């Protein structure tokens, strides 16, 4: 029967935290792909957010889809297997004679073809392989949705303390009402879910990891992910408990695969899965005398009894299966050392004479250590410990794909296996290629050493990788000294040209190698330069010796040990010397002869070394009373003016150490920061005095900075302690604006007049700088002195709702002048005043600006307050059509009681339209039962008119009445209480015939 799987696939639990405090990581190798890229970021102190994991899941899904598309294309092509087989045979044959880059290229193609063929054979063996891959893709796509739901739930909880969203994240089983009642009160639901997520992830990733590591390239598996989860985030107790449950399920899967029916085990699987959920949900069965082991056994026992003996004896059978499964190797994956994934076994040749046939092998790299990731980590110890033993549990060998011959053994041999420190899943396998003649595609195989009548649980191979056998030709050898660039040395000190520089550089022999030689014996092909360590070559036949380029002069002031390369300074400051190195290589075939054959390479000269005198380090301590301020430009501060104790004595000591006179200036000295990334350092100002140089836009907490000062052959280290550079303090009186109590933000009215004195414009404006008594002083301190900015602008909340072109009639200059013209839109005006240093805000003030509306709006009312009722003229159709002139009822006067509308006061406004000058208007509205019989008046017409059809009717037998309300509008402020109404009566009429 086809095997069925039951899994609690809570793949949405990929996320490892609901925390939003995520520390970003970088600088990972470019060859890390897919989920592994996010996995490598995980540490207990640096979790990965749901958003990060969602992106990683998306990336993994895309990679699997690409793998699926490639595999389905191969499966659907009947010729794929034959084509790949032939391609492999052709590549194997070509590799017999390939050399150099061609060999590397062919070996890489062979490894790819072998892996493609292995995957194709699995796919052709049944639907399970491709269906399994499709399910993994589906799981990943589902995970994306689940993760997004969890992201939304987090946001809902953090923003509104709403926990309902967690019920849609796949953790419903863990969020029962009892739990919610218990922890919801304290608002710790997020912490609970966080713990559940961390727990559940250990359960659900194992299947995905196993599948990926078995079927795809090494950088697609999740072994490191599981390692981090199980070993960093989860307790050993939890892992052990969950492993037992997983082993039970594995045993049942095995039993089903051996022919038993799924139904025999369905109930047990259900119970185990529920127990896993309980364990993940922190609801482990408890009670007196109840342990985890007993709880699991009780489950099996209860189910056995409940199913009438159908699964009688299952517990014993499962235990035997578990014992076998514990030793089962799930996967072995080759872990490449370099990006191209190749392992190099090279023979290096050197020409000891000028004859073209005189190229001789000096080094054979026959042994290379190769790393493999083994899953699970529990089998690594047995695999390593038993290697080479007669009773070893495993038979480990190299599968070397080549043209079959009568040779009984593969040319590659395994010489040793060991673990990798700090990596529980990695092993290092040493391969011996001394019998290898050309390049191959290689895989590691592991089988159980068992009798033929017993089950073999382990029969697993790694993916293939390219093992490249090449001949390389050495054209140049030099001693690359890590200290070869040192230019100065103190008297009595030494430079060791054979040691490391104490940081990252390593002294070693450096070889220039080529991939081929031409017919005349000259090197050709591709060249590269690498150290012996990078090439994996022993220095057995290499020797370096050191000497002076000018021995007679140099020996007066220096001592050089020719064999060890140690140069010691003995003379006075200013003495100089140049050291060179000569490399000699011995032909290995003559190494034991009395006169061995050697090759000497051209000497390499290192940087000229000068002896310097270094005075005793000096310290300047700044007082902590006042900090140096941020500045927009680099600025030197005379060291004597920034508050230092005993600075005069220190400067005298510095000059003495530098062999300077008391009157000498520091402008002739050079200054170098002792820490290369140190931005603040000592220097000299324009007057040549010692100064502290602060780079532009710099701030720092109290810091000690050290600068090396050099004057000719004399140097001294000077440390300035307690350097503090801060932003201006908004509470400091030098940067704090003081409000002027005698003024406010009210704009001043300005009435523009023509040459005849008639009003023709109205604006409101003022300078907001007047609101502060010390504005100019603060401006000088912040802008002029330190280079900050002080600028006025319309407040952001105004600009958010309206594009700049929609904000008509309001202008704010950076220096605080606010101007409002007559096309002002009436929206509230707020102005911000911000003081900034670069991007850092020092202070921000919001100023509401007020327009004195009463001075501008005037009054709107009746022409005759006693007469608010009017009769509509209906004597004939023309009169009815013309309507009632509303300007006879209303009038608008300005603040000086001059007429604005309907007829402007001639002495004030002349023929100008006063309404336009002020940007005033009137809105009419109608009410009453007969309102629909009239047209709504407009300000341009200001007449109440019957609708045309009624006005032209010859007879109306009932009176009509309408209330007309006139409401004045002004951009300068609301006209509160200014709306006025009149009642208009329309009598009946009968037109004469």
Secondary structure, DSSP 8 states (H G I E B T S, - for coil): ----------GGGG-----S---------TT--HHHHHHTT-BTTB---HHHHHHHHHHHHHHHHHHHHHHHHHHH-TTHHHHHHHHHHHHHHHHTT--HHHHHHHHHHHHHHHHHHHHHHHHHT-THHHHHHHHHHHHHHHHHHHHHHHHHHHHHHHHH---GGGGGTT-GGG--HHHHHHHHTTT-HHHHHHHHHHHHHHHHHHHHHHHHHHHS-GGG--HHHHHHIIIIIS-HHHHHHHHHHHHHHHHHHHHHHTT--GGGTHHHHHHHHHHHHHHHTT----STT--HHHHHHHHHHHHHHHTTTTTTTHHHHHHHHHHHHTT---EEEEE-SSTT--EEEEEEEEESSSSTT-EEEEEE--EEEEEEEEESGGGHHHHHHTTT-TT-SEEEEEEEE----S-SS-S-EEEEEEEETTEEEEEEEEEE-TT--S-EEEEEEEEE---TTS----EEE---EEEEEEEEEEEEEEEE-TTTT--EEETT-EEETTS--SSS---EEEEEEEEEE-TTS-EEEEEEEEEHHHHT---TTEEEEEEESSHHHHTTTEEEETTTTEEEE-S-TT-EE-EEEEEEEE-GGGTTSTT--EEEEEEEE---EEEEEE---EEEEB-SSS-EE--SS-EEEETTSS-BTTHHHHHHHHHHHTT--TT--GGGSEEEESSTT---EEEE-TTS-EEEEE-TT--EEEEEEEEEEEETTEEEEEEEEEEEEE---TTSTTT---B-TT--SB-EEEEEE-TTS-EEEEEEEEEGGGGBTTHHHHHIIIIIIT--EEEEEE-HHHHHSS-GGGSTTEEE-TTSEEEE-TT-----EEEEEEEEETTEEEEEEEEEEB--HHHHH-EEEESSTT--EEEE--SSHHHHHH-EEGGGTEEEE-TTS-EEESS--HHHHTTS-HHHHHT-EEEEEEESTTGGGEE---TTT-EEEE-HHHHT-SEE-S-EEEEEEEEEE-TTS--TT--EEEEEEE--EE---
